[in-house]
Amino acid sequence: MRNRLSVLVMLLVVAALVLSACAPAAVPGAAPAAESDSTDAAPAADSGEKIELRVAWWGSQDRHDRTIAAIELFEELHPNIDVVYEFAGWADYWTLMTTQAAGGNLPDVMQQDYARLEEWVSRGLLTPLDDFVADGTLNFANVSDSALAGGKLDGVLYAVNLGTNSMVVVIDADKLAEAGMEAPNPEWTFAEFEQFATDLHEKLGIYGMSGALTNEQLWKNIYLSLGQWVYSADGASLGYEDDQPFIDYLTMVKRMQDAGVTQTREQELAQAGGSVETDLIVTGQSAATYFWSNQIVAMSNAAGEGRNFILVPMPRPEGGASANYLKPSQFFSITSQARHPKEAAMFIDFFTNSIDANKILMAERGVPISSEVRVALEPLLNVPQKLMFDYISSIEATASPIPPPDVAGHANLINNVYWPLVIDPFMFGQQSAEDAVRILREEGNIVLAEAAGQ
């Protein structure tokens, strides 16, 4: 096993910056699979010849440590496979993968996200996995169809779910007790959320909520709760007609920022690239935060022993349904540029079904999809892991249906419209919420229509 990340990332980030100057957004373009012929084709693992299998993922330091340890176990079982791994934080990871895709140099196995799956498939960058299921390399005997559904497009499996999760508000239980307050109702509204965070701030003198409330995922949550979606079915425009719910939400977020209940947008930008391990709740500077449920493991490890946390569902608009849905936390996919697709499938199967591997990983990526693995892990769960398992169980019955993956124009819209033209000018007081949302619709529809027409 070798890690060649540090030099590679520096080189690729420089390359990405050059490329980004010529492109509207960091969106992966189609790239041909690495070519080979009969004289230099990559050897198969069962040939006994040493091969190099490249694997890439994003995540926290805790994820890196656990994944590397699981890789070492895989190598022990397959001594002729040398796994070369690459990892980074969320933003840097996609820069790295986009640059490699353009150069025809993607790894064999890449961690993939539900929101980006359709985009990468549409550009021919991922390999269908059904043949590996048919020949038994990928064994899903203990996996439900619903757990695999998120990785399918048009009935074809392109990605294997690494764990189930959902968004969650995390509250410091000790800070809550210090403030003399109770945990909110699981069906709380945005109005109740604002009051709750404000009360924590006023009683404790710290942030009631860490911040990042303008993240696009919360824009999506609003319309999911209202039974709609942010994009039209054809991906050529926004998918909702009524802008008022988003206007009301942005107005609330700005009000909370100006009152000191959350961090300012300027502070958020200064901390860009951070992870859940650097969230202000870890250091006690905030009484609450939000993220994906699987991240409670890394956050709790960073916070240290003796800390107590409560998990509650995301708040919703008045009269809305649940703003939560059950999501594949992330996937493993085999890229179309993989030199060793068979061994890549073996690696994914190992992560899915190996009890020993999952005792190392300990559901850091979410609740495992194999029922056999879940049963084996239950007696071993520590407090944050049990919190995660219990939270997912508690929202299963009421969660909204999973929305479609993001459309082709999503990355361009977020990078070139949502943040620079909508959110930042609004949060810095340069435009009204009404103007911000109008610009999102006008400029966003242009970007989406262009992407849909390609």
C-alpha angles and dihedrals in degrees: 000000000000134000114211094165104116100060093033094053092050092051094044095046089054089049091047092053090053092048093046091058087065099041134062095229143359094266119147114247125211113275129180121251115259107276125232137169136202093277100052106022115143111265120244120246093240090058089078091235116127113256134186116230116194119210129179134187143157128228150095127317089260090057091048093052094048094044093049090051090050090049090054089054090049090052091051089056092045107034093176092060116083110194115211109194134198126188140170143155119288100270096039091047094060091046088053095048094044091053093047091048091054090051095046090244106114117148122256092249123029130181107241134196127225093231092055100038098095092048094053093044092049089057093052094246099127130064122230110247102201094099090057089051090049094051093045098247087119109045116197098166090125097038125093122231090240091058090056097041095085091062095055130092119188089349094305120118112230102156138032117223112240095195144332122256144151137201116277142183109231117206126192100237093203093052089048091054091046089055090049092237136135128232113267125257111271089237095052122154130226089259091055090045092054092048092047094051091043092052091050091050094048095045098043105029092231133096112296088207128018095230137233089124092144093064110133091240089070090051086055092047091058094059094037088058090050091054094254137096134230094238132051118244092256093047092234098115145003110297101223133063103202113078095177097090090057092044089053092047095050090047089054093048092050090048091053092048093050091049092053093245090125136019118279121254088248090058091048092053091050089057096045112143094033124133136221086271089067096044113129091243087068092062095039094249091119131039096210143015140165137232140128116315096240089060091069087085095059093039093051092048089052092047092054135219122323096038120123126203138185123209121211132170122264117276119253141206117274108281094009129132123240114317088207130088131178108254135183099252089219138319141229113231133180110234123227087238094058116133093199110035095159093054090043088058090049089054093051091048089052091055091047102046112017109106091194091053091048091050085062096042092043096193093298089146093047139282106331117249095222111089090207091055093047092053091049093050100046097084090048100051117124122210100278092042091051089048089056095047092047093046093054090048091050096056100037095094097049104031117122119247115277110264124230120276115268116282126247094266096049099099092047092048094049096043099041105026115017099051106028100035104028117023105030097047090047097047091047090053097249097122140016125258088248092055092044093054092044090055091048090056097043100042095032093056090052092052093045094048091051092050093046091051095055 
